[in-house]
Amino acid sequence: MQMDYVMTSMELCTAEYFQLDDILTKMVLNGSITNANREELLHKAKLLKTKDGRWKDSNGGILTLNSPETIV
């Protein structure tokens, strides 16, 4: 029996963006990825970084995510 999976354009909700960032930040602090990798992955999750360092989702919502540099 073969199952075909269809990719949909599901977007993450705000809470999921914060969960993703929390995981990625822990990975940066652990030395598993760089902060540049973290930001690239957030961008791939459909967030755009604004000039003031916050992040904008595709619905226009603004998220203020902690940067690994500010956590240490």
JOUR-V608097 format. One record per pair of residues at least 6 apart in sequence whose ideal C-beta (glycine too) atoms are under 8 Angstrom apart, sorted by the first residue. I is the first residue (numbers start at 1). GAP is how many residues later the second one is. If there is no record, write none. Layout:
i=I gap=GAP
i=I gap=GAP
This chain:
i=11 gap=35
i=11 gap=46
i=11 gap=47
i=11 gap=48
i=12 gap=8
i=12 gap=33
i=12 gap=34
i=14 gap=43
i=14 gap=47
i=14 gap=49
i=17 gap=25
i=17 gap=28
i=17 gap=30
i=17 gap=38
i=17 gap=40
i=17 gap=46
i=17 gap=48
i=18 gap=45
i=18 gap=47
i=20 gap=21
i=20 gap=22
i=20 gap=25
i=21 gap=17
i=21 gap=21
i=21 gap=44
i=21 gap=45
i=24 gap=9
i=24 gap=14
i=24 gap=17
i=24 gap=18
i=25 gap=13
i=25 gap=41
i=25 gap=42
i=25 gap=43
i=25 gap=46
i=27 gap=6
i=27 gap=11
i=28 gap=6
i=28 gap=7
i=28 gap=9
i=28 gap=10
i=28 gap=40
i=29 gap=39
i=29 gap=42
i=29 gap=43
i=33 gap=8
i=35 gap=32
i=35 gap=33
i=35 gap=34
i=38 gap=30
i=39 gap=10
i=42 gap=7
i=42 gap=13
i=42 gap=23
i=43 gap=6
i=46 gap=11
i=46 gap=12
i=47 gap=8
i=47 gap=9
i=47 gap=10
i=47 gap=16
i=48 gap=7
i=48 gap=8
i=49 gap=6
i=49 gap=7
i=50 gap=6
i=50 gap=12
i=53 gap=14
i=54 gap=8
i=54 gap=9
i=54 gap=10
i=54 gap=11
i=55 gap=7
i=55 gap=8
i=55 gap=9
i=55 gap=10
i=56 gap=6
i=56 gap=7
i=57 gap=6
